[in-house]
Amino acid sequence: MKQIKLKGKDIFDGQQFLGPGHVLVLDENGVVTGIVADNTAGSDVRELDGILCPGFVNTHCHLELSHMKGVIPEKTGLPAFLTRVMENRNSGHDQATAIAAAEQAMWDAGTAAVGDICNSPATIPQKRHQRLYYHTFVECMGVAEGSAAARYQYSLEVLQAFREIPGHSASIVPHAPYSVSSALFGLLAQTPHNTPVSIHNQECAAENELYNTNTGDFLGFYAHFGMDAGSFRPTGTNSLEAYLPRFARNKILLVHNTYTSAADIRFALQQSVDTWWCFCPQANLYIEDRLPDIPLFREAGCNITLGTDSLASNHQLSVWEEIKTIQASYPDIPLEELLRWGTSNGARALGIESRFGSFRTGMQPGVVLIADNTKRII
């Protein structure tokens, strides 16, 4: 069988830099067969000007919103952003063409696997091609207690449609604390064989304000769309404390965390929940013009992953661009650690670490060349 031998300035294997003098060896299908010293690699070694890295794992994307690129202005704040998404998501753009183009761009930028948020079956035709690995998070929402059963049933039907794709992984998940009633949270938390779970967490200050005092911008958001949120009762806590214990003994991916405090992190780590924290920095800047306090999470030893959010809230779907954004604001975080977040940590969060995220023998993670023009090469 033909071998592919690659040597770069360095190799990041999913956990650490190996230093110069190593060659990555793969079979013709891109399966890793080993990493060897360059003086034992033999002939036909392809030398590349950059760092070799496993394919990136994007743990939070909304592929179905790809037709909304450039539609929504930046820095409006989350409630205004959501208003525009809801008012424009059925615009006349060719959604299928936009989805295909966005997937191609992710492929070219080195993405190998995606945790993708869906509210409808719109991405099913593209996912049937199985070019990228997807775990689909079917998002369920509804603030009216009386509509919980109907909302849940609709999302279960969407979930089943995704699970009919051969080999496809999917789970049903809450959208966000401000958009899911207590009854709907209960139904979602009790769903069997449903992991991992994902939720948009503390993306704006208004979310915590709602749960603490039942005041703030979300009240106007509900009124604008005629949503019946009259049964909501504030807990006198931040939102995270109100819902996280419901997901005991599950794996949950908390996404954004822009307004998560040190006390919130301590509370989460005390729960019997396998908690992962996903940062989407470019979307946070696009919507709220603010980044999470990432050092708080590092100091607490949190499990961290990276996502891109959607083209409605980002200019591209590139994990490498997210890493560069974090580097610009937090230059003390080592590149090795950031790459770990974008590869092996993401794979572990999605439960696909046996194939993706690392250059271990027998794995098929894809290969990215990190250079001036970072791109997928396998």
C-alpha positions in Angstrom: 0.0 0.0 0.0 1.2 3.5 -0.9 2.6 5.6 2.0 2.3 9.3 2.4 5.3 10.8 4.3 5.1 14.4 5.5 7.7 16.5 7.3 7.2 20.1 8.5 9.0 22.5 10.7 7.3 20.8 13.6 4.4 18.3 14.3 1.6 19.0 16.7 0.2 15.5 17.4 -3.0 16.6 19.1 -1.4 17.0 22.6 2.0 18.6 22.1 4.7 19.7 19.7 7.1 16.9 18.9 10.0 19.2 17.8 11.8 19.0 14.4 13.2 15.8 13.0 10.0 13.8 12.8 8.0 12.5 9.8 4.3 11.8 9.8 3.4 8.6 7.9 -0.1 7.8 6.6 -1.6 5.3 4.2 -3.2 6.3 1.0 -6.6 6.8 2.8 -5.1 9.2 5.3 -4.9 6.8 8.2 -2.0 7.4 10.5 0.5 4.5 10.5 3.1 6.2 12.7 5.4 9.1 13.4 9.1 8.3 12.9 12.5 10.0 13.1 13.4 11.6 9.8 16.6 9.6 9.6 14.5 6.3 9.5 11.7 7.5 7.2 13.4 6.4 4.0 12.7 8.1 0.7 9.8 10.0 -0.8 9.4 12.4 2.2 7.5 15.5 1.3 8.9 18.5 3.1 6.5 21.3 3.9 7.1 24.9 5.2 4.8 24.9 8.3 3.5 23.0 11.2 1.6 19.7 10.7 -1.5 19.5 12.8 -4.5 17.1 12.9 -7.7 18.4 11.3 -9.6 20.9 13.4 -12.8 20.0 15.4 -15.4 22.8 15.3 -17.7 22.0 18.2 -20.2 24.8 17.6 -21.5 25.8 14.2 -24.9 26.7 12.6 -24.4 25.5 9.0 -28.1 26.1 8.2 -27.6 29.9 8.7 -24.9 30.1 6.0 -27.3 32.0 3.7 -27.3 34.9 6.2 -23.7 35.9 5.8 -23.4 39.7 5.9 -27.2 40.1 6.6 -27.0 41.2 10.2 -24.9 44.2 11.3 -22.2 43.8 13.9 -22.1 44.8 17.6 -25.9 45.1 18.1 -26.0 43.0 21.3 -27.6 39.5 21.5 -31.3 40.3 21.8 -31.2 42.6 18.7 -29.1 40.1 16.9 -31.6 37.3 17.6 -34.5 39.5 16.5 -32.8 40.0 13.1 -32.0 36.3 12.8 -35.7 35.4 13.4 -36.9 38.1 11.0 -34.5 37.2 8.2 -33.7 33.5 8.4 -36.3 32.6 5.7 -35.0 35.3 3.3 -34.9 34.5 -0.4 -31.3 33.4 -0.5 -30.4 29.9 -1.9 -29.9 28.1 1.4 -28.7 24.8 -0.1 -26.0 26.6 -2.2 -24.9 28.6 0.8 -24.6 25.5 3.0 -22.5 23.7 0.3 -20.2 26.7 -0.1 -19.8 27.0 3.7 -18.9 23.3 4.1 -16.4 23.6 1.3 -14.8 26.6 3.0 -14.6 24.6 6.3 -13.0 21.7 4.5 -10.4 24.0 2.8 -9.6 25.7 6.2 -8.8 22.3 7.8 -12.0 21.4 9.6 -12.4 17.6 10.0 -15.4 17.3 12.3 -18.3 19.6 13.3 -20.8 19.9 16.1 -23.6 21.5 14.1 -26.7 23.2 15.5 -29.9 22.6 13.5 -33.5 23.8 13.9 -34.7 22.1 10.7 -33.8 19.3 8.3 -32.2 21.9 5.9 -28.6 20.5 6.2 -29.6 16.8 5.7 -28.9 16.7 1.9 -25.4 18.1 2.4 -24.6 15.8 5.4 -25.6 12.8 3.4 -22.4 13.3 1.3 -20.4 12.6 4.6 -17.5 14.7 3.5 -17.0 16.0 7.0 -17.9 14.3 10.2 -21.0 15.9 11.9 -22.6 15.5 15.2 -26.0 17.3 14.8 -27.4 19.1 17.8 -31.1 19.4 17.1 -32.1 22.6 18.9 -35.4 22.8 20.8 -36.9 26.0 22.1 -40.1 27.5 23.4 -40.8 29.8 26.4 -44.5 29.0 26.9 -44.9 26.2 29.4 -48.1 24.9 27.5 -46.2 24.4 24.2 -43.4 22.3 25.7 -44.8 18.9 24.5 -45.5 20.1 21.0 -42.1 21.8 20.7 -40.3 18.7 22.0 -42.2 16.4 19.6 -41.3 18.5 16.5 -37.6 18.5 17.5 -37.8 14.7 18.0 -39.0 14.3 14.5 -36.2 16.4 13.2 -33.8 14.4 15.3 -35.1 11.1 13.8 -34.6 12.5 10.3 -30.9 13.2 11.0 -30.4 9.8 12.7 -31.6 8.1 9.4 -28.4 9.3 7.7 -26.2 6.2 7.8 -23.6 6.5 10.6 -24.8 10.0 11.6 -24.7 11.0 15.2 -27.3 13.4 16.7 -28.8 14.6 19.9 -31.7 16.9 20.9 -30.7 19.9 23.0 -32.0 23.1 24.5 -31.2 26.4 22.6 -30.5 28.7 25.6 -31.7 29.4 29.1 -33.8 32.4 28.0 -35.6 30.4 25.2 -36.5 27.2 27.0 -39.3 26.8 29.5 -39.0 24.9 32.7 -41.2 22.1 31.3 -39.2 21.9 28.1 -36.0 21.8 30.0 -37.4 18.8 31.9 -38.3 16.9 28.8 -34.9 17.5 27.2 -33.0 16.5 30.4 -34.9 13.2 30.6 -34.4 12.2 26.9 -32.7 8.7 26.9 -29.6 7.9 24.8 -29.0 11.6 24.2 -25.4 12.7 24.5 -23.6 15.1 24.3 -25.9 18.0 25.0 -25.2 21.5 23.9 -26.6 24.9 25.1 -25.8 28.6 24.4 -24.7 29.8 27.8 -24.4 33.3 29.2 -23.8 34.9 25.9 -25.1 38.3 27.1 -25.6 40.2 30.4 -29.4 40.2 29.8 -29.6 36.4 30.3 -28.2 36.6 33.8 -30.4 39.7 34.5 -33.5 37.7 33.4 -32.8 34.9 35.8 -31.8 37.1 38.7 -34.7 39.7 38.6 -36.9 38.9 35.6 -35.9 42.3 34.1 -33.9 43.3 31.1 -33.8 43.2 27.3 -35.3 39.8 26.9 -38.7 41.0 28.1 -38.9 43.3 25.1 -37.7 40.5 22.9 -40.6 38.3 24.1 -43.1 41.1 23.6 -41.8 41.9 20.1 -42.6 38.3 18.9 -45.7 37.8 21.1 -44.1 35.1 23.1 -45.9 34.0 26.3 -43.2 34.1 28.9 -45.6 34.9 31.8 -44.9 31.7 33.6 -41.2 32.3 33.9 -40.1 32.7 37.5 -36.6 34.2 38.3 -34.4 32.0 40.4 -32.4 34.9 41.9 -29.2 33.3 40.5 -27.3 33.5 37.3 -28.8 31.3 34.5 -26.2 28.5 34.7 -27.0 27.7 38.3 -30.7 27.4 37.4 -30.4 24.7 34.7 -27.1 22.9 34.9 -28.1 20.4 37.7 -30.9 19.1 35.5 -28.3 17.4 33.3 -26.6 15.4 36.0 -24.6 12.4 34.7 -24.7 13.8 31.1 -22.0 15.4 29.0 -22.8 19.0 28.2 -21.1 21.6 26.0 -21.6 25.1 27.3 -21.2 27.5 24.4 -20.0 31.2 24.4 -19.7 31.8 28.2 -19.1 35.5 27.5 -20.6 36.6 30.8 -19.7 33.6 32.9 -18.1 34.5 36.2 -15.6 32.7 38.4 -18.5 31.8 40.8 -20.4 30.2 37.8 -17.3 28.1 36.9 -16.9 26.9 40.5 -20.6 26.0 40.6 -20.4 24.0 37.4 -17.3 22.1 38.5 -19.1 21.0 41.7 -21.9 19.3 39.7 -22.0 15.7 38.6 -22.0 16.8 34.9 -19.2 16.2 32.4 -18.9 19.9 31.5 -17.1 21.3 28.4 -16.7 25.0 27.6 -16.8 26.1 24.0 -15.5 29.5 23.0 -16.5 31.2 19.7 -14.5 34.5 20.0 -15.2 36.0 16.6 -18.9 35.6 17.1 -18.7 37.1 20.5 -17.0 40.2 19.1 -19.4 40.3 16.1 -22.5 40.3 18.4 -21.5 41.7 21.8 -18.1 43.2 21.1 -16.7 41.3 24.1 -14.7 38.1 24.7 -15.1 35.6 27.6 -12.6 36.0 30.4 -10.6 33.0 29.1 -8.0 33.1 31.9 -10.7 32.3 34.5 -11.4 29.0 32.7 -7.8 28.1 32.3 -7.1 28.8 36.0 -10.0 26.5 37.0 -8.7 23.7 34.8 -11.8 23.6 32.6 -12.2 21.4 29.5 -12.1 23.9 26.6 -13.1 23.6 23.0 -13.5 26.0 20.1 -16.3 26.8 17.7 -17.2 29.3 15.0 -20.9 29.9 15.4 -22.6 30.8 12.1 -22.0 33.0 9.1 -24.8 35.2 10.4 -22.3 36.1 13.2 -18.9 35.5 11.7 -17.0 36.3 8.5 -15.7 32.7 8.1 -16.0 29.3 9.7 -12.3 28.7 10.5 -11.1 27.3 13.8 -7.6 28.6 13.0 -9.0 32.2 12.7 -10.6 31.7 16.1 -7.2 30.7 17.5 -5.7 33.8 16.0 -8.4 35.9 17.6 -7.7 34.5 21.0 -3.9 35.0 20.5 -4.5 38.7 19.8 -6.2 39.3 23.1 -4.5 36.6 25.3 -1.0 36.3 23.9 0.2 34.5 27.0 -1.8 31.3 26.1 0.7 28.9 24.4 -0.1 27.9 20.8 0.2 24.3 21.9 -2.7 24.7 24.3 -4.9 26.5 21.8 -4.3 23.8 19.2 -5.2 21.2 21.8 -8.6 23.0 22.3 -9.1 23.0 18.5 -8.3 19.4 17.9 -8.1 16.6 20.6 -10.3 18.5 23.1 -13.0 19.0 20.5 -12.9 15.4 19.5 -13.2 14.3 23.2 -16.2 16.6 23.7 -18.0 15.1 20.7 -17.0 11.5 21.6 -15.0 10.9 18.5 -11.4 10.8 19.9 -10.9 7.3 18.5 -10.7 8.8 14.9 -10.2 12.6 15.1 -8.1 15.1 16.9 -4.8 13.4 17.1 -2.0 11.7 15.1 -2.2 8.4 16.9 -1.7 5.2 14.9 -4.9 4.0 13.3 -6.7 7.4 13.4 -7.9 9.4 10.3 -8.0 13.0 11.5 -7.0 14.8 8.4 -3.8 16.9 8.1 -3.6 20.7 8.3 -0.5 22.7 7.4 -0.3 25.8 9.7 1.6 28.4 7.7 1.1 31.9 6.2 -1.8 30.3 4.3 -3.1 27.7 6.7 -5.0 24.9 4.9 -5.9 21.3 4.7 -3.5 19.1 2.8 -5.1 15.7 3.5 
